């Protein structure tokens, strides 16, 4: 058997918004989120809420951030989204309080089934619990839950759940030690 992309069909997938809303979001995303010359965070937070994201207080959102579907996004309080963060959220993405996504971090809720000749789309949610830190250029794959205060180091790939206070590195990531948070 061979993969036959002409047989690919993701008609089951619904984006969760009208075509008009999605089109308007694409324009706003290009002008205000992915644009490296538009730093006004408050306006971006307001736009996210207008397009259906649930956003807590204190969101820091840098430039060149790509969010696929804001209506599939829940953000807690005091969350940081660094430059070039990519949230490819065909499924739900939940970022609890004090989550940090460093520059170039990617959250992918969708993937393809390489076992099928039709290369079917697969979607699963991502949940980053309180205090999780996703390092620069790291990738979180569909279906992953990172428990509270877990760390995924620079350029690592999480394909499985991350334990609370675990520090993970590599591709695929493995736990290398426990995170210790000191009182200041």
N, C-alpha and C positions, 0 to 999 in steps of 0.2 A: 504494500500500500504506500501511496505517496500523498503528501499534503496537496490539496487542491484548493487554493484560495478563491477560485471562482465559485466554490460552494459555500463560502463563508456567509453566515446569516446571523446578525444580531438583532433581528426585528423584535425580539422579546424585550430588549432593553429600552426602558423609558427614561428620558433625561429628567423628568420630574417638573418640567415647566413648559409653557407654551413656546412655540418657535419664535414668537415676537420677543418674549422675555429673554430667551437664550441669545437671540441676536443682539438685543440691547446690552446684555451682559458682555458679549464678545467685544462690543465697541468700548464700553466702560473699562473692561479689563485691559485692552490695548492702550487706551489713553491714560489711565490713572494707576494701574497696578504694574504692568510690565514695563512701563515707561521709566527709564532710569533717571529722568529729569523731573519726576513728579514726587516730591518727598512728603507731601501733606498727609500725615497719618490720620488725623481726625476725619478728613473727608473720605478716606478709604474705608474707615470703620463704618461711617454712615452709609456708604454705598453697599458694603457687605450686608448690613442690616436691611437695607431697602430691597436687596435681592434674596432675602430669606435666611441668611446666616444668623445663628444665635451667637451673640458676641458679648462677653463679660466686660468688665472695666479694665482699663490699663493695657489694652492691646498695643504692642509695638510692632508695626508692620513697615519694613524697609522697602526699598525700590526693587523693581524687576521681579515681583512675586507673581506667580501664575496659579490661580485657583480655578479649576475647571467648572465646578457647579457650586456656587456659594450656598444654595438651598440644601446641600448635603453636608454642611459644615457647622459644627458646634465648637465654640472656643470659650474657655473659662476666663478667669481673671488673671491679669498680669502675665499674659502669654507673649513671647517674642518670636517673630517671624523675620529671619535675616534675609539679606539680599539673595535673589535668585532662588528662593524656596519655591518648590513646585508641588502643589497639592492636586494630584490627578484623582479626583474623588467621584468616580461613577457610583461608588457606594458611600456610606456614611463615614465621615472622619470626625472623631471626638477628641479634642485637646482639652484636658482638664487644666486646673489652675497651675500657673508657674511652669508651663511647658516651654522649652526653648528649642526652636528649630534653627540651627546655624546655617550660614551661607551655603546655598546650593543643595540643601537637604531636599529629598524627594519622598513623598508619600504616595504610593501607588495602590489604589483599591481594585484595579483591574489588571488582568493578565490574560493570556491565551492558553488553551489546553493543547499542549504540544503532542498529546497522545491521540488526538482526533484528526482525521484527515481534513476536517472542516475548520480546524484551528479556532474552535469556539471561544467566545469571550466568557471569562469567569470573573465574578465580582464578589468581594468580601470586605467588610468594614475594617477600619483601623481605629484603635483606641489607645491614646497615650495618656496615662494616668498622671496624677499630681507630681510635679517636679521632674518629669522626664526630660532628658537632654539628648537631642539627636544632633550629632556632630556634623561638621562641614562636609558636604558632598556624600553624606550617608543616605542609604535607601531603606525605607520600610515597605515591605511587600504586603499584598492583600491578606487580610485575616489576622494580622499581628496585633496583639495587645502587649504594650510595654507597661509593666506594673510600676507603681510609684517609685520615683527617683532612679529608675534604670537609666543607663548611659549607653548610647551606641556611638562608638568612636569614629573619627574622621574616615570617610570613604568606606565604611563597613556596610554590610547588607544584612538586614534582619529578615529572615524567612520564617522564623518561629517566634513564639512569645518570649518576652524578656522578663526575667524574675525581678521582683522588687529589689532595689539597691544593687543590682548586678551591673557590672561594666563589661560590655561586649565589644569585640573587635573581629575584623576579618570578613571574608566572603566565602561561604556563609559565616555569619558571626558566631563566635563562641564566647562563653563567659570566661573572663580571665581573673576577675577578683570582685570583691564587694566594695561598693561605694561607701565611704565614711564622710559624713557631713559634719564639719566642726562648727561649734558655736563661736560667734565672733564677739 
